[in-house]
Amino acid sequence: MRQPPRFLQGKRTQRALAAIFAKGARCALCAAPHAGWTAGLFRPHLCNACMQGVTQLFGPLCRTCGKPVDSSDAGTCSDCRRMPHLFLIARAFARYEGSVERAIMALKYQGETKLAPLLGEWLAEAYLRHFGEDRSFDLLPVPMHPVKQKKRGYNQAELIARAAARHLGQRVVQPLVRLEEQNSQTVRTRAQRLTSLSGAFGLAPNAQVAGGQFVLIDDVLTTGGTADACADVLATAGAASVYVLTVGR
């Protein structure tokens, strides 16, 4: 078989050519082929079947935590009335179920970092939906403990935040550090989470927080305990406002 010219034989060149002249792409979640897509240089897609498992959040929503509420119970939900949050407003792209849950779990626990651009695009869409064109906020991914991040190899919140920032044209900043490594908190109540997270976050050296406006970025919001713990540190350091934006809710 005739070999390509020497200048086309390098690994980098071959990867670039493979990206440009790619074959039909597959769904980033279920790997179903789709002849209408092109792989390579373009963002990952979900097939129509997987997209049907995405329930976007439009409203009515709790004005504080963003949880879906009954239209007759518009305003603040009973949880927020009983125990106010330390952040101002939290919003999300979609319900944490179906394809959204599968995509987040795959990114967090299966190393599927290819999903980060898609989740970041969803997050950017949610930002525009709920916060409009205001670009005065800095995007602040919830930090991960260094030991845990080294083990995983990345912080999924940071990957999502940076992907969203490319769409929105905003800064990604990190004035916070995770001081304590925590076990999974998904089965705890919000009060239990707040207690366990007390002292879990702190300010990074030379952090610029006073007067800043921040949008905390994470993959999913459950009770809001983690967001409250971060907001508490930021507010104490003089932040002007702290909002929350996640992919799932």
C-alpha positions as CSV (number, residue, x, y, z in Angstrom):
1,M,0.0,0.0,0.0
2,R,1.3,3.4,-0.9
3,Q,2.4,5.4,2.2
4,P,1.3,9.1,2.6
5,P,4.0,11.8,2.3
6,R,6.4,12.0,5.3
7,F,4.9,15.4,6.4
8,L,1.5,13.7,6.8
9,Q,2.8,10.8,8.9
10,G,3.2,12.5,12.2
11,K,0.8,11.6,15.0
12,R,-0.4,15.2,15.5
13,T,-1.0,15.6,11.8
14,Q,-3.0,12.4,11.7
15,R,-5.1,13.3,14.6
16,A,-5.9,16.7,13.0
17,L,-6.8,15.1,9.8
18,A,-9.0,12.6,11.5
19,A,-10.8,15.5,13.2
20,I,-11.3,17.4,10.0
21,F,-12.4,14.5,7.9
22,A,-14.3,12.6,10.5
23,K,-16.9,10.0,10.0
24,G,-20.5,10.3,11.3
25,A,-20.6,11.0,15.0
26,R,-22.3,9.1,17.8
27,C,-24.5,10.2,20.7
28,A,-22.2,11.2,23.6
29,L,-24.3,9.4,26.1
30,C,-25.6,6.1,24.4
31,A,-23.2,6.0,21.5
32,A,-26.0,5.6,19.0
33,P,-24.8,6.6,15.5
34,H,-26.3,9.7,13.8
35,A,-25.6,10.2,10.1
36,G,-26.5,13.9,10.3
37,W,-23.6,14.8,12.6
38,T,-19.9,15.2,11.9
39,A,-17.4,14.0,14.5
40,G,-14.2,15.6,15.3
41,L,-14.1,19.4,15.5
42,F,-17.7,19.7,16.6
43,R,-19.2,19.6,20.1
44,P,-20.7,16.3,21.4
45,H,-24.4,15.7,20.8
46,L,-27.2,13.7,22.3
47,C,-29.4,11.7,20.1
48,N,-33.2,12.5,20.0
49,A,-34.0,9.6,22.3
50,C,-31.5,10.8,24.9
51,M,-32.7,14.4,24.5
52,Q,-36.2,13.3,25.4
53,G,-34.7,12.4,28.8
54,V,-33.8,16.0,29.5
55,T,-36.5,18.0,31.3
56,Q,-35.4,21.7,31.2
57,L,-36.4,24.0,34.1
58,F,-38.4,27.1,33.0
59,G,-40.9,27.6,35.8
60,P,-42.7,28.1,38.0
61,L,-39.6,27.9,40.3
62,C,-38.9,28.8,43.9
63,R,-37.6,32.4,43.7
64,T,-34.6,31.4,45.9
65,C,-33.5,27.8,45.4
66,G,-34.9,27.3,41.9
67,K,-36.8,24.1,42.8
68,P,-39.9,23.5,40.7
69,V,-43.1,24.5,42.6
70,D,-46.8,24.3,42.0
71,S,-48.2,27.3,40.2
72,S,-50.5,27.9,43.1
73,D,-47.4,28.1,45.4
74,A,-45.5,30.7,43.5
75,G,-42.8,32.5,45.4
76,T,-40.5,30.9,48.0
77,C,-40.8,27.2,48.6
78,S,-41.6,25.8,52.1
79,D,-38.0,24.6,52.5
80,C,-36.5,28.1,51.9
81,R,-39.1,29.7,54.1
82,R,-38.2,27.3,56.9
83,M,-34.5,27.7,56.6
84,P,-33.3,30.6,54.4
85,H,-30.2,30.1,52.2
86,L,-27.0,32.1,52.4
87,F,-26.9,32.6,48.6
88,L,-29.3,35.0,46.8
89,I,-30.7,32.8,44.0
90,A,-30.0,29.4,42.6
91,R,-31.0,28.2,39.1
92,A,-30.4,25.1,37.0
93,F,-30.7,23.9,33.4
94,A,-32.8,20.8,34.0
95,R,-34.1,18.3,36.5
96,Y,-31.5,16.0,37.8
97,E,-33.0,12.8,36.3
98,G,-32.9,10.8,33.1
99,S,-30.2,11.8,30.6
100,V,-29.0,14.7,32.8
101,E,-28.3,12.5,35.7
102,R,-26.6,9.9,33.4
103,A,-24.4,12.5,31.8
104,I,-23.3,14.0,35.2
105,M,-22.6,10.6,36.7
106,A,-20.6,9.6,33.6
107,L,-18.5,12.8,33.8
108,K,-17.9,12.5,37.6
109,Y,-17.3,8.8,38.1
110,Q,-16.5,7.3,34.7
111,G,-14.0,9.8,33.3
112,E,-16.2,10.8,30.4
113,T,-14.7,14.3,30.2
114,K,-16.0,14.5,26.6
115,L,-19.4,15.4,28.1
116,A,-18.0,18.6,29.8
117,P,-18.5,20.8,26.7
118,L,-22.1,19.7,26.3
119,L,-22.8,20.3,30.0
120,G,-21.1,23.6,29.8
121,E,-23.2,24.6,26.8
122,W,-26.3,23.7,28.8
123,L,-25.1,25.7,31.7
124,A,-24.5,28.7,29.5
125,E,-28.0,28.4,28.1
126,A,-29.3,28.3,31.7
127,Y,-27.3,31.4,32.5
128,L,-28.9,33.3,29.6
129,R,-32.3,32.0,30.5
130,H,-32.2,33.0,34.1
131,F,-29.6,35.9,34.4
132,G,-29.9,37.4,30.9
133,E,-27.1,39.3,29.3
134,D,-25.5,40.6,32.5
135,R,-21.8,39.7,32.3
136,S,-20.7,41.4,35.6
137,F,-20.5,38.1,37.4
138,D,-17.4,35.9,37.7
139,L,-18.0,32.1,37.3
140,L,-16.7,30.3,40.4
141,P,-16.6,26.5,40.2
142,V,-17.1,24.8,43.6
143,P,-13.6,23.6,44.6
144,M,-12.7,20.0,45.2
145,H,-10.3,18.8,47.9
146,P,-6.8,18.4,46.4
147,V,-6.6,14.7,47.4
148,K,-9.9,13.9,45.8
149,Q,-9.1,15.9,42.7
150,K,-5.8,14.2,42.3
151,K,-7.5,10.8,42.5
152,R,-10.2,11.8,40.0
153,G,-7.8,13.7,37.8
154,Y,-10.1,16.8,37.4
155,N,-12.8,18.9,39.0
156,Q,-15.9,18.4,37.0
157,A,-17.3,21.7,38.2
158,E,-14.3,23.5,36.8
159,L,-14.5,21.7,33.5
160,I,-18.2,22.7,33.1
161,A,-17.5,26.3,34.2
162,R,-14.7,26.7,31.7
163,A,-16.8,25.3,28.9
164,A,-19.7,27.6,29.8
165,A,-17.3,30.6,30.0
166,R,-16.2,30.0,26.4
167,H,-19.9,30.5,25.3
168,L,-20.5,33.5,27.7
169,G,-17.2,35.3,27.5
170,Q,-16.9,35.5,31.2
171,R,-14.0,34.9,33.6
172,V,-13.6,31.8,35.7
173,V,-12.1,32.6,39.1
174,Q,-11.2,30.5,42.1
175,P,-10.9,32.4,45.3
176,L,-12.0,29.4,47.4
177,V,-10.2,26.2,48.5
178,R,-11.6,23.0,49.9
179,L,-10.0,22.5,53.3
180,E,-11.6,19.3,54.3
181,E,-12.4,16.2,52.3
182,Q,-16.0,15.0,52.7
183,N,-17.8,11.8,52.0
184,S,-20.9,11.8,49.8
185,Q,-23.6,14.1,51.3
186,T,-26.5,13.2,49.0
187,V,-28.5,11.3,51.7
188,R,-28.1,14.0,54.4
189,T,-30.6,16.8,55.1
190,R,-29.6,20.4,54.5
191,A,-29.1,21.0,58.2
192,Q,-26.9,18.0,58.5
193,R,-24.9,19.1,55.4
194,L,-24.4,22.6,56.8
195,T,-23.1,21.2,60.1
196,S,-20.7,18.7,58.4
197,L,-19.5,21.4,55.9
198,S,-18.7,24.0,58.6
199,G,-15.1,24.9,58.0
200,A,-14.8,22.8,54.8
201,F,-14.1,25.9,52.6
202,G,-11.7,28.8,53.0
203,L,-10.1,31.6,51.0
204,A,-7.2,30.9,48.7
205,P,-4.0,33.0,49.2
206,N,-4.3,36.5,47.7
207,A,-8.0,35.9,46.9
208,Q,-9.8,39.0,45.6
209,V,-13.4,38.8,47.0
210,A,-14.4,42.1,48.5
211,G,-17.1,43.7,46.3
212,G,-17.1,40.8,43.8
213,Q,-20.2,39.3,42.2
214,F,-20.0,35.6,41.9
215,V,-22.0,32.7,40.3
216,L,-21.1,29.4,42.0
217,I,-20.9,26.7,39.4
218,D,-21.5,23.0,40.2
219,D,-22.9,19.9,38.4
220,V,-26.0,19.5,40.6
221,L,-27.8,21.2,43.5
222,T,-29.5,19.0,46.0
223,T,-30.1,20.6,49.4
224,G,-27.9,23.6,48.7
225,G,-25.7,22.9,51.7
226,T,-22.4,23.0,49.7
227,A,-23.5,26.3,48.0
228,D,-24.4,27.8,51.4
229,A,-21.0,26.8,52.9
230,C,-19.2,28.5,49.9
231,A,-21.5,31.5,50.0
232,D,-20.8,31.9,53.8
233,V,-17.1,32.2,53.2
234,L,-17.5,34.6,50.3
235,A,-20.0,36.8,52.1
236,T,-17.8,37.0,55.2
237,A,-14.9,38.1,52.9
238,G,-17.0,41.0,51.6
239,A,-18.6,39.6,48.3
240,A,-21.3,41.8,47.0
241,S,-23.5,38.9,45.8
242,V,-23.4,35.2,45.4
243,Y,-25.6,33.3,43.0
244,V,-25.7,29.6,42.1
245,L,-26.0,27.9,38.7
246,T,-25.9,24.1,38.2
247,V,-26.7,21.7,35.4
248,G,-29.1,19.6,37.4
249,R,-31.6,20.3,40.1
